[in-house]
Amino acid sequence: MILSMSGVVLLGIVVFLFFRKDGLKGSHACVSALFGFYLASTAIAPSIKAGGESLASLLGGIKF
């Protein structure tokens, strides 16, 4: 678990630097996808999923 968390932190920093410096290019998208896969296997994944579902229901409830 420690190795997985350090990998998530490292990939998160790399993704942040890519967005700040160059925008998102093809190779950067691959690193971002790896970050997502590693993040999905951590203990925070259920919280992220619940937050996403809550946001989707909030946006789905907006009437125009």
All heavy atoms as a GROMACS GRO file, in nm:
protein
  462
    1MET      N    1   0.082  -0.119   0.000
    1MET     CA    2   0.000   0.000   0.000
    1MET      C    3   0.087   0.126   0.000
    1MET      O    4   0.052   0.223  -0.064
    1MET     CB    5  -0.093  -0.004   0.121
    1MET     CG    6  -0.190   0.110   0.123
    1MET     SD    7  -0.301   0.096  -0.016
    1MET     CE    8  -0.399   0.239   0.007
    2ILE      N    9   0.198   0.124   0.069
    2ILE     CA   10   0.286   0.240   0.073
    2ILE      C   11   0.340   0.270  -0.066
    2ILE      O   12   0.343   0.383  -0.110
    2ILE     CB   13   0.402   0.220   0.173
    2ILE    CG1   14   0.350   0.204   0.315
    2ILE    CG2   15   0.502   0.333   0.166
    2ILE    CD1   16   0.275   0.323   0.367
    3LEU      N   17   0.380   0.166  -0.139
    3LEU     CA   18   0.431   0.185  -0.274
    3LEU      C   19   0.322   0.240  -0.365
    3LEU      O   20   0.348   0.329  -0.445
    3LEU     CB   21   0.485   0.053  -0.330
    3LEU     CG   22   0.544   0.058  -0.470
    3LEU    CD1   23   0.664   0.152  -0.471
    3LEU    CD2   24   0.586  -0.079  -0.514
    4SER      N   25   0.201   0.192  -0.349
    4SER     CA   26   0.089   0.240  -0.430
    4SER      C   27   0.061   0.388  -0.400
    4SER      O   28   0.040   0.466  -0.492
    4SER     CB   29  -0.035   0.156  -0.402
    4SER     OG   30  -0.145   0.207  -0.472
    5MET      N   31   0.062   0.426  -0.273
    5MET     CA   32   0.036   0.564  -0.237
    5MET      C   33   0.147   0.657  -0.287
    5MET      O   34   0.119   0.765  -0.335
    5MET     CB   35   0.021   0.579  -0.085
    5MET     CG   36  -0.110   0.526  -0.033
    5MET     SD   37  -0.254   0.602  -0.109
    5MET     CE   38  -0.239   0.769  -0.048
    6SER      N   39   0.273   0.611  -0.277
    6SER     CA   40   0.381   0.697  -0.327
    6SER      C   41   0.373   0.710  -0.479
    6SER      O   42   0.404   0.816  -0.533
    6SER     CB   43   0.517   0.642  -0.284
    6SER     OG   44   0.540   0.514  -0.339
    7GLY      N   45   0.328   0.604  -0.547
    7GLY     CA   46   0.308   0.612  -0.691
    7GLY      C   47   0.197   0.709  -0.726
    7GLY      O   48   0.209   0.786  -0.822
    8VAL      N   49   0.091   0.710  -0.648
    8VAL     CA   50  -0.020   0.803  -0.672
    8VAL      C   51   0.027   0.946  -0.650
    8VAL      O   52  -0.004   1.035  -0.731
    8VAL     CB   53  -0.139   0.769  -0.579
    8VAL    CG1   54  -0.242   0.881  -0.579
    8VAL    CG2   55  -0.203   0.639  -0.620
    9VAL      N   56   0.103   0.969  -0.544
    9VAL     CA   57   0.151   1.104  -0.517
    9VAL      C   58   0.246   1.150  -0.628
    9VAL      O   59   0.235   1.262  -0.678
    9VAL     CB   60   0.221   1.110  -0.380
    9VAL    CG1   61   0.292   1.242  -0.359
    9VAL    CG2   62   0.120   1.086  -0.269
   10LEU      N   63   0.337   1.063  -0.669
   10LEU     CA   64   0.431   1.098  -0.776
   10LEU      C   65   0.359   1.128  -0.906
   10LEU      O   66   0.385   1.230  -0.971
   10LEU     CB   67   0.532   0.985  -0.797
   10LEU     CG   68   0.629   1.004  -0.913
   10LEU    CD1   69   0.722   1.122  -0.885
   10LEU    CD2   70   0.711   0.878  -0.935
   11LEU      N   71   0.265   1.042  -0.946
   11LEU     CA   72   0.191   1.066  -1.069
   11LEU      C   73   0.103   1.191  -1.058
   11LEU      O   74   0.087   1.264  -1.156
   11LEU     CB   75   0.106   0.944  -1.104
   11LEU     CG   76   0.183   0.825  -1.159
   11LEU    CD1   77   0.092   0.704  -1.172
   11LEU    CD2   78   0.246   0.857  -1.292
   12GLY      N   79   0.049   1.218  -0.941
   12GLY     CA   80  -0.030   1.339  -0.922
   12GLY      C   81   0.053   1.465  -0.941
   12GLY      O   82   0.010   1.560  -1.004
   13ILE      N   83   0.175   1.463  -0.889
   13ILE     CA   84   0.264   1.578  -0.907
   13ILE      C   85   0.301   1.595  -1.054
   13ILE      O   86   0.301   1.707  -1.106
   13ILE     CB   87   0.390   1.561  -0.819
   13ILE    CG1   88   0.352   1.575  -0.672
   13ILE    CG2   89   0.497   1.663  -0.856
   13ILE    CD1   90   0.462   1.536  -0.576
   14VAL      N   91   0.329   1.484  -1.122
   14VAL     CA   92   0.366   1.491  -1.264
   14VAL      C   93   0.249   1.546  -1.346
   14VAL      O   94   0.267   1.632  -1.433
   14VAL     CB   95   0.411   1.353  -1.315
   14VAL    CG1   96   0.426   1.352  -1.465
   14VAL    CG2   97   0.542   1.313  -1.249
   15VAL      N   98   0.128   1.499  -1.320
   15VAL     CA   99   0.010   1.548  -1.392
   15VAL      C  100  -0.010   1.697  -1.366
   15VAL      O  101  -0.037   1.774  -1.459
   15VAL     CB  102  -0.116   1.467  -1.352
   15VAL    CG1  103  -0.243   1.534  -1.401
   15VAL    CG2  104  -0.106   1.326  -1.405
   16PHE      N  105   0.006   1.740  -1.241
   16PHE     CA  106  -0.009   1.882  -1.209
   16PHE      C  107   0.093   1.965  -1.285
   16PHE      O  108   0.059   2.070  -1.342
   16PHE     CB  109   0.008   1.902  -1.058
   16PHE     CG  110   0.004   2.046  -1.017
   16PHE    CD1  111  -0.116   2.114  -1.014
   16PHE    CD2  112   0.120   2.113  -0.983
   16PHE    CE1  113  -0.121   2.247  -0.978
   16PHE    CE2  114   0.117   2.246  -0.946
   16PHE     CZ  115  -0.005   2.313  -0.943
   17LEU      N  116   0.217   1.920  -1.290
   17LEU     CA  117   0.320   1.994  -1.362
   17LEU      C  118   0.292   2.000  -1.512
   17LEU      O  119   0.316   2.102  -1.576
   17LEU     CB  120   0.458   1.933  -1.336
   17LEU     CG  121   0.513   1.950  -1.195
   17LEU    CD1  122   0.644   1.874  -1.179
   17LEU    CD2  123   0.530   2.096  -1.162
   18PHE      N  124   0.241   1.889  -1.569
   18PHE     CA  125   0.206   1.889  -1.711
   18PHE      C  126   0.098   1.992  -1.740
   18PHE      O  127   0.105   2.064  -1.840
   18PHE     CB  128   0.157   1.751  -1.755
   18PHE     CG  129   0.266   1.651  -1.778
   18PHE    CD1  130   0.238   1.516  -1.774
   18PHE    CD2  131   0.396   1.690  -1.804
   18PHE    CE1  132   0.337   1.423  -1.796
   18PHE    CE2  133   0.496   1.598  -1.826
   18PHE     CZ  134   0.467   1.463  -1.822
   19PHE      N  135  -0.003   2.000  -1.656
   19PHE     CA  136  -0.111   2.096  -1.679
   19PHE      C  137  -0.060   2.239  -1.665
   19PHE      O  138  -0.101   2.327  -1.740
   19PHE     CB  139  -0.227   2.073  -1.581
   19PHE     CG  140  -0.320   1.965  -1.624
   19PHE    CD1  141  -0.342   1.856  -1.543
   19PHE    CD2  142  -0.386   1.970  -1.745
   19PHE    CE1  143  -0.428   1.755  -1.582
   19PHE    CE2  144  -0.472   1.870  -1.786
   19PHE     CZ  145  -0.493   1.762  -1.702
   20ARG      N  146   0.027   2.264  -1.570
   20ARG     CA  147   0.077   2.399  -1.548
   20ARG      C  148   0.174   2.444  -1.656
   20ARG      O  149   0.176   2.560  -1.693
   20ARG     CB  150   0.147   2.409  -1.411
   20ARG     CG  151   0.056   2.388  -1.294
   20ARG     CD  152  -0.033   2.502  -1.268
   20ARG     NE  153   0.049   2.617  -1.232
   20ARG     CZ  154   0.006   2.740  -1.222
   20ARG    NH1  155  -0.119   2.766  -1.247
   20ARG    NH2  156   0.086   2.838  -1.189
   21LYS      N  157   0.256   2.353  -1.707
   21LYS     CA  158   0.363   2.391  -1.798
   21LYS      C  159   0.321   2.388  -1.944
   21LYS      O  160   0.337   2.486  -2.016
   21LYS     CB  161   0.483   2.298  -1.777
   21LYS     CG  162   0.604   2.334  -1.859
   21LYS     CD  163   0.718   2.241  -1.827
   21LYS     CE  164   0.848   2.280  -1.890
   21LYS     NZ  165   0.853   2.282  -2.031
   22ASP      N  166   0.270   2.277  -1.994
   22ASP     CA  167   0.250   2.257  -2.137
   22ASP      C  168   0.107   2.234  -2.181
   22ASP      O  169   0.084   2.211  -2.298
   22ASP     CB  170   0.332   2.135  -2.182
   22ASP     CG  171   0.481   2.157  -2.171
   22ASP    OD1  172   0.523   2.272  -2.186
   22ASP    OD2  173   0.553   2.060  -2.148
   23GLY      N  174   0.013   2.233  -2.094
   23GLY     CA  175  -0.120   2.188  -2.135
   23GLY      C  176  -0.119   2.037  -2.139
   23GLY      O  177  -0.026   1.972  -2.093
   24LEU      N  178  -0.219   1.977  -2.197
   24LEU     CA  179  -0.227   1.831  -2.199
   24LEU      C  180  -0.202   1.780  -2.340
   24LEU      O  181  -0.278   1.808  -2.432
   24LEU     CB  182  -0.364   1.785  -2.150
   24LEU     CG  183  -0.380   1.636  -2.130
   24LEU    CD1  184  -0.286   1.586  -2.022
   24LEU    CD2  185  -0.522   1.602  -2.091
   25LYS      N  186  -0.096   1.706  -2.357
   25LYS     CA  187  -0.061   1.646  -2.486
   25LYS      C  188  -0.086   1.496  -2.479
   25LYS      O  189  -0.128   1.445  -2.376
   25LYS     CB  190   0.085   1.675  -2.518
   25LYS     CG  191   0.114   1.823  -2.533
   25LYS     CD  192   0.260   1.849  -2.561
   25LYS     CE  193   0.281   1.999  -2.570
   25LYS     NZ  194   0.420   2.035  -2.578
   26GLY      N  195  -0.058   1.425  -2.588
   26GLY     CA  196  -0.083   1.281  -2.592
   26GLY      C  197  -0.009   1.202  -2.486
   26GLY      O  198  -0.067   1.117  -2.418
   27SER      N  199   0.120   1.228  -2.470
   27SER     CA  200   0.197   1.156  -2.368
   27SER      C  201   0.152   1.192  -2.228
   27SER      O  202   0.151   1.108  -2.137
   27SER     CB  203   0.346   1.185  -2.384
   27SER     OG  204   0.371   1.323  -2.367
   28HIS      N  205   0.109   1.317  -2.211
   28HIS     CA  206   0.061   1.359  -2.081
   28HIS      C  207  -0.072   1.290  -2.048
   28HIS      O  208  -0.099   1.261  -1.931
   28HIS     CB  209   0.042   1.510  -2.078
   28HIS     CG  210   0.168   1.585  -2.109
   28HIS    ND1  211   0.166   1.716  -2.149
   28HIS    CD2  212   0.298   1.550  -2.108
   28HIS    CE1  213   0.288   1.757  -2.170
   28HIS    NE2  214   0.371   1.657  -2.146
   29ALA      N  215  -0.152   1.266  -2.148
   29ALA     CA  216  -0.279   1.196  -2.127
   29ALA      C  217  -0.255   1.053  -2.078
   29ALA      O  218  -0.331   1.003  -1.995
   29ALA     CB  219  -0.361   1.196  -2.255
   30CYS      N  220  -0.151   0.989  -2.128
   30CYS     CA  221  -0.117   0.854  -2.080
   30CYS      C  222  -0.080   0.855  -1.933
   30CYS      O  223  -0.123   0.769  -1.856
   30CYS     CB  224  -0.003   0.795  -2.162
   30CYS     SG  225  -0.046   0.759  -2.332
   31VAL      N  226  -0.001   0.953  -1.891
   31VAL     CA  227   0.037   0.964  -1.750
   31VAL      C  228  -0.087   0.994  -1.666
   31VAL      O  229  -0.103   0.938  -1.557
   31VAL     CB  230   0.145   1.073  -1.731
   31VAL    CG1  231   0.172   1.098  -1.585
   31VAL    CG2  232   0.273   1.033  -1.800
   32SER      N  233  -0.176   1.078  -1.717
   32SER     CA  234  -0.299   1.108  -1.644
   32SER      C  235  -0.387   0.984  -1.630
   32SER      O  236  -0.448   0.963  -1.525
   32SER     CB  237  -0.378   1.217  -1.717
   32SER     OG  238  -0.304   1.336  -1.722
   33ALA      N  239  -0.392   0.901  -1.732
   33ALA     CA  240  -0.468   0.776  -1.724
   33ALA      C  241  -0.408   0.681  -1.621
   33ALA      O  242  -0.481   0.619  -1.543
   33ALA     CB  243  -0.474   0.709  -1.861
   34LEU      N  244  -0.276   0.670  -1.620
   34LEU     CA  245  -0.210   0.588  -1.518
   34LEU      C  246  -0.241   0.641  -1.378
   34LEU      O  247  -0.265   0.562  -1.286
   34LEU     CB  248  -0.058   0.587  -1.539
   34LEU     CG  249  -0.006   0.496  -1.648
   34LEU    CD1  250   0.145   0.519  -1.664
   34LEU    CD2  251  -0.033   0.352  -1.615
   35PHE      N  252  -0.239   0.773  -1.361
   35PHE     CA  253  -0.272   0.833  -1.233
   35PHE      C  254  -0.414   0.793  -1.191
   35PHE      O  255  -0.437   0.757  -1.076
   35PHE     CB  256  -0.260   0.984  -1.242
   35PHE     CG  257  -0.302   1.057  -1.118
   35PHE    CD1  258  -0.233   1.038  -0.999
   35PHE    CD2  259  -0.408   1.143  -1.119
   35PHE    CE1  260  -0.272   1.106  -0.884
   35PHE    CE2  261  -0.447   1.211  -1.006
   35PHE     CZ  262  -0.379   1.192  -0.888
   36GLY      N  263  -0.506   0.796  -1.284
   36GLY     CA  264  -0.644   0.756  -1.253
   36GLY      C  265  -0.656   0.611  -1.213
   36GLY      O  266  -0.727   0.578  -1.119
   37PHE      N  267  -0.585   0.522  -1.283
   37PHE     CA  268  -0.590   0.381  -1.248
   37PHE      C  269  -0.529   0.355  -1.111
   37PHE      O  270  -0.582   0.277  -1.031
   37PHE     CB  271  -0.519   0.296  -1.352
   37PHE     CG  272  -0.598   0.277  -1.478
   37PHE    CD1  273  -0.546   0.318  -1.599
   37PHE    CD2  274  -0.724   0.220  -1.476
   37PHE    CE1  275  -0.618   0.302  -1.716
   37PHE    CE2  276  -0.798   0.204  -1.591
   37PHE     CZ  277  -0.744   0.245  -1.712
   38TYR      N  278  -0.418   0.420  -1.080
   38TYR     CA  279  -0.357   0.402  -0.948
   38TYR      C  280  -0.446   0.462  -0.839
   38TYR      O  281  -0.460   0.406  -0.731
   38TYR     CB  282  -0.219   0.467  -0.942
   38TYR     CG  283  -0.110   0.378  -0.995
   38TYR    CD1  284  -0.044   0.409  -1.112
   38TYR    CD2  285  -0.072   0.263  -0.927
   38TYR    CE1  286   0.056   0.328  -1.161
   38TYR    CE2  287   0.027   0.181  -0.975
   38TYR     CZ  288   0.092   0.214  -1.092
   38TYR     OH  289   0.191   0.134  -1.140
   39LEU      N  290  -0.507   0.576  -0.866
   39LEU     CA  291  -0.594   0.640  -0.769
   39LEU      C  292  -0.718   0.555  -0.742
   39LEU      O  293  -0.767   0.551  -0.630
   39LEU     CB  294  -0.634   0.778  -0.820
   39LEU     CG  295  -0.706   0.870  -0.722
   39LEU    CD1  296  -0.615   0.900  -0.603
   39LEU    CD2  297  -0.744   0.999  -0.790
   40ALA      N  298  -0.766   0.485  -0.842
   40ALA     CA  299  -0.884   0.401  -0.827
   40ALA      C  300  -0.860   0.282  -0.734
   40ALA      O  301  -0.953   0.226  -0.679
   40ALA     CB  302  -0.932   0.351  -0.962
   41SER      N  303  -0.734   0.245  -0.715
   41SER     CA  304  -0.704   0.130  -0.629
   41SER      C  305  -0.669   0.172  -0.487
   41SER      O  306  -0.635   0.088  -0.405
   41SER     CB  307  -0.590   0.048  -0.688
   41SER     OG  308  -0.469   0.122  -0.685
   42THR      N  309  -0.679   0.301  -0.454
   42THR     CA  310  -0.648   0.346  -0.318
   42THR      C  311  -0.774   0.347  -0.233
   42THR      O  312  -0.885   0.324  -0.282
   42THR     CB  313  -0.588   0.488  -0.321
   42THR    OG1  314  -0.683   0.578  -0.375
   42THR    CG2  315  -0.459   0.493  -0.401
   43ALA      N  316  -0.757   0.376  -0.107
   43ALA     CA  317  -0.870   0.377  -0.013
   43ALA      C  318  -0.962   0.497  -0.035
   43ALA      O  319  -1.076   0.497   0.013
   43ALA     CB  320  -0.817   0.379   0.130
   44ILE      N  321  -0.916   0.598  -0.105
   44ILE     CA  322  -0.998   0.718  -0.126
   44ILE      C  323  -1.094   0.702  -0.246
   44ILE      O  324  -1.181   0.785  -0.268
   44ILE     CB  325  -0.907   0.841  -0.144
   44ILE    CG1  326  -0.986   0.970  -0.122
   44ILE    CG2  327  -0.840   0.844  -0.278
   44ILE    CD1  328  -0.901   1.092  -0.113
   45ALA      N  329  -1.080   0.594  -0.321
   45ALA     CA  330  -1.162   0.573  -0.440
   45ALA      C  331  -1.313   0.576  -0.412
   45ALA      O  332  -1.387   0.639  -0.488
   45ALA     CB  333  -1.122   0.444  -0.510
   46PRO      N  334  -1.364   0.512  -0.306
   46PRO     CA  335  -1.509   0.520  -0.283
   46PRO      C  336  -1.558   0.663  -0.256
   46PRO      O  337  -1.667   0.700  -0.298
   46PRO     CB  338  -1.530   0.432  -0.159
   46PRO     CG  339  -1.415   0.338  -0.160
   46PRO     CD  340  -1.300   0.415  -0.216
   47SER      N  341  -1.476   0.742  -0.190
   47SER     CA  342  -1.514   0.882  -0.165
   47SER      C  343  -1.519   0.961  -0.294
   47SER      O  344  -1.608   1.045  -0.313
   47SER     CB  345  -1.415   0.947  -0.068
   47SER     OG  346  -1.414   0.880   0.054
   48ILE      N  347  -1.424   0.937  -0.383
   48ILE     CA  348  -1.424   1.005  -0.512
   48ILE      C  349  -1.546   0.965  -0.594
   48ILE      O  350  -1.611   1.049  -0.655
   48ILE     CB  351  -1.294   0.975  -0.588
   48ILE    CG1  352  -1.174   1.036  -0.515
   48ILE    CG2  353  -1.301   1.027  -0.732
   48ILE    CD1  354  -1.040   0.995  -0.572
   49LYS      N  355  -1.579   0.836  -0.591
   49LYS     CA  356  -1.696   0.788  -0.664
   49LYS      C  357  -1.824   0.849  -0.609
   49LYS      O  358  -1.910   0.894  -0.685
   49LYS     CB  359  -1.703   0.636  -0.658
   49LYS     CG  360  -1.816   0.578  -0.736
   49LYS     CD  361  -1.819   0.427  -0.732
   49LYS     CE  362  -1.939   0.378  -0.810
   49LYS     NZ  363  -1.959   0.234  -0.796
   50ALA      N  364  -1.836   0.854  -0.478
   50ALA     CA  365  -1.956   0.912  -0.416
   50ALA      C  366  -1.966   1.061  -0.449
   50ALA      O  367  -2.076   1.112  -0.475
   50ALA     CB  368  -1.952   0.892  -0.265
   51GLY      N  369  -1.853   1.132  -0.449
   51GLY     CA  370  -1.854   1.273  -0.485
   51GLY      C  371  -1.894   1.296  -0.628
   51GLY      O  372  -1.969   1.389  -0.660
   52GLY      N  373  -1.846   1.211  -0.717
   52GLY     CA  374  -1.884   1.220  -0.858
   52GLY      C  375  -2.032   1.193  -0.880
   52GLY      O  376  -2.098   1.264  -0.959
   53GLU      N  377  -2.084   1.093  -0.810
   53GLU     CA  378  -2.227   1.064  -0.821
   53GLU      C  379  -2.312   1.177  -0.765
   53GLU      O  380  -2.416   1.213  -0.821
   53GLU     CB  381  -2.260   0.933  -0.750
   53GLU     CG  382  -2.204   0.811  -0.819
   53GLU     CD  383  -2.221   0.683  -0.739
   53GLU    OE1  384  -2.266   0.691  -0.622
   53GLU    OE2  385  -2.189   0.576  -0.793
   54SER      N  386  -2.266   1.236  -0.656
   54SER     CA  387  -2.338   1.350  -0.598
   54SER      C  388  -2.338   1.469  -0.693
   54SER      O  389  -2.441   1.536  -0.711
   54SER     CB  390  -2.274   1.388  -0.464
   54SER     OG  391  -2.332   1.503  -0.412
   55LEU      N  392  -2.224   1.497  -0.754
   55LEU     CA  393  -2.216   1.606  -0.850
   55LEU      C  394  -2.305   1.579  -0.971
   55LEU      O  395  -2.373   1.671  -1.020
   55LEU     CB  396  -2.071   1.627  -0.893
   55LEU     CG  397  -2.045   1.738  -0.992
   55LEU    CD1  398  -2.082   1.873  -0.933
   55LEU    CD2  399  -1.900   1.737  -1.037
   56ALA      N  400  -2.306   1.456  -1.019
   56ALA     CA  401  -2.390   1.421  -1.134
   56ALA      C  402  -2.537   1.438  -1.102
   56ALA      O  403  -2.614   1.489  -1.184
   56ALA     CB  404  -2.361   1.279  -1.179
   57SER      N  405  -2.579   1.397  -0.983
   57SER     CA  406  -2.720   1.413  -0.946
   57SER      C  407  -2.755   1.561  -0.927
   57SER      O  408  -2.866   1.604  -0.960
   57SER     CB  409  -2.752   1.333  -0.821
   57SER     OG  410  -2.686   1.387  -0.708
   58LEU      N  411  -2.659   1.639  -0.876
   58LEU     CA  412  -2.682   1.782  -0.860
   58LEU      C  413  -2.699   1.848  -0.998
   58LEU      O  414  -2.792   1.926  -1.018
   58LEU     CB  415  -2.566   1.847  -0.786
   58LEU     CG  416  -2.572   1.999  -0.773
   58LEU    CD1  417  -2.678   2.038  -0.671
   58LEU    CD2  418  -2.437   2.051  -0.731
   59LEU      N  419  -2.610   1.817  -1.091
   59LEU     CA  420  -2.620   1.875  -1.224
   59LEU      C  421  -2.742   1.824  -1.299
   59LEU      O  422  -2.801   1.895  -1.381
   59LEU     CB  423  -2.493   1.844  -1.303
   59LEU     CG  424  -2.365   1.912  -1.253
   59LEU    CD1  425  -2.245   1.865  -1.334
   59LEU    CD2  426  -2.379   2.062  -1.257
   60GLY      N  427  -2.781   1.697  -1.274
   60GLY     CA  428  -2.898   1.641  -1.338
   60GLY      C  429  -3.028   1.703  -1.288
   60GLY      O  430  -3.129   1.700  -1.357
   61GLY      N  431  -3.025   1.758  -1.168
   61GLY     CA  432  -3.145   1.817  -1.109
   61GLY      C  433  -3.168   1.961  -1.148
   61GLY      O  434  -3.271   2.019  -1.114
   62ILE      N  435  -3.076   2.021  -1.220
   62ILE     CA  436  -3.090   2.162  -1.262
   62ILE      C  437  -3.192   2.171  -1.375
   62ILE      O  438  -3.183   2.101  -1.474
   62ILE     CB  439  -2.955   2.220  -1.306
   62ILE    CG1  440  -2.857   2.225  -1.187
   62ILE    CG2  441  -2.974   2.359  -1.364
   62ILE    CD1  442  -2.719   2.270  -1.224
   63LYS      N  443  -3.290   2.257  -1.356
   63LYS     CA  444  -3.394   2.278  -1.456
   63LYS      C  445  -3.367   2.409  -1.529
   63LYS      O  446  -3.342   2.511  -1.468
   63LYS     CB  447  -3.533   2.284  -1.392
   63LYS     CG  448  -3.568   2.163  -1.311
   63LYS     CD  449  -3.603   2.048  -1.398
   63LYS     CE  450  -3.652   1.932  -1.309
   63LYS     NZ  451  -3.653   1.808  -1.373
   64PHE      N  452  -3.373   2.405  -1.659
   64PHE     CA  453  -3.354   2.526  -1.740
   64PHE      C  454  -3.485   2.578  -1.791
   64PHE      O  455  -3.576   2.518  -1.823
   64PHE     CB  456  -3.262   2.500  -1.860
   64PHE     CG  457  -3.121   2.476  -1.819
   64PHE    CD1  458  -3.066   2.348  -1.821
   64PHE    CD2  459  -3.041   2.580  -1.777
   64PHE    CE1  460  -2.936   2.326  -1.785
   64PHE    CE2  461  -2.910   2.559  -1.741
   64PHE     CZ  462  -2.857   2.432  -1.744
   0.00000   0.00000   0.00000
